Amino acid sequence: MVRSQGVSGLTIAGLARAGEVGVETVRYYQRRGLLQTPDRPGNAGRPGGFRRYDGDDVRRLRFIRSAQAAGFTLEQIGELLALDATDDRRRARDLAGERIAALDAKIEELEKARASLQRLARACSSGSDGPCPILTSFERSGN
């Protein structure tokens, strides 16, 4: 892994700010094994200081957030992070392909919902007698 330049000695709050997340999110990623938890510096073997994070930690945190925005699960993100060390492009492509297929299915589902709602909106605007087709449709689907 290439070492980042420029950012060093960040506290957990500084890391969270740099990654545009909350401190609890950083801690959660640490518990999930996605981010390392540095040792606390101390004297004579006694911990005492603040943990410090660097540019690599910021880069990793931003990677996690970007991958989440693309819809990857935390498990998949963990696998992608592990692949970064191995240069296994094939598996990375496979994971991306799985995500694309899931997005395609979601897009199809959303397009069907949109078309259905457009039909209901047209039916609602075409008449004024009786209950609104939009409302009756939602009542029927709730049963």
N, C-alpha and C positions, 0 to 999 in steps of 0.2 A: 504494500500500500504506500502510495506517495504521501509524504508528510506535507501538511499544509503550512504555509508561511503566514505570518502576520498576527494571528490570534493565539495568545497563550495566557495561562494563569487565570482563566475565567472561573468564577464560583459557579455553583449550580444555577443561581439566579441569572448570572451573566450568560451562561449557556442557553438557558430557557429563553431569554430575550433574543439572543442571536438566532435561535431556531424558531422564534415566534410561537412559542408554546408556553404553557405554565410549568412551574417547578414540579408539580405532581405528575405531569405528563412525562417529564424526564425520568422521574423516579419509577413510574410505571414501565417505561421502556427498559430501564435498568433491571427491574424485577423480571421482565420477560426475556432478558438476555440480549436485547437489541443494542443496548449501550453499556459500556463498561462503567463500573463504579471504581474510580481511582481510590487508592489508599489515602488516608489522612496523614499528612506529614506530622512528625512528632520528634521529641527528643528522647534519647536513650530507650527506644523501643516503645515509648508511650505515645499513642495517638493524641492529637490535640488540635492541629490546625484545620483549615478548610480544605476540602478536596478541590483540586484544580483541574480544569479541562482546557483543551487546546483546540486548534483549528480542525484537527481530524475529527474531534468529537462534534464540532459544529457541522462539518460536512456530513457526517453520518446521521446526525439528527435531521438535517435538511433532506437527506436522501430518504429517510423513513417517512417524513411528512409528504414528500413528493410522490413516493410510491403509494402511500395511503390515498392521496388525492386521485391517483390513477385507478384506485379501487382494489389494490392488492391487500390481502389479509396480512395480519402481523406474522403469521406462520410463513406465508410466501415471502414477506419482506426479510424475515430471518434467513430463508434459503437464498434469496438474492444477495444478501450481505455475505453469506458464506461463499457464494459463487464468485464474488468479487476477488477473493483470495486465490481462486483456482482457475480463473479465466475460462470457465465452462460455458461458452457462448451457446451451445446447443440447448442446454437446460434453461438458460435465461430466455432464449427464443421460445422454448416450449411453455414456460410460465407466461410469457407475454401473449402467446397464442391462446392459452387458456383464458386469460383475462379478456382478450379481444372477443372470443366466442361468448363469454358471459355478458359483455357489453352489448354485443349484437342481439342477444336474446332479450336483454332489458330494453333496448331501443325498439325492437319489434313489439314488445309488450306495451311500451309507452305510446307507440304509433297507433295501436289498436284502441287503447284507452282514449286517445285524442280523437280518433275518427268517431268513436261511439259518443263521446261528449259533444262533438260537433253536430251529429245527427240529432241528439236530444235538444241541443240549443236551437236548431232550426225548427224542430217540432214545437218547441215551447213558444217560439216567436210567430209561428204560423196560425195560432188560434188563441182565443181568450176564454173559451168555455172549458169548464172542468178543471181538474187539478193539473198542475204543471208536470209535463212528462219527465223533467229532470228529477223532481222530488219523488214522483211515484216510482221511477226507476231505482232510485237509491233505497226506497222503502222495500221494494221487492228483493233487491240483492242482499238486504240485511237479514232475511229469513233463513 
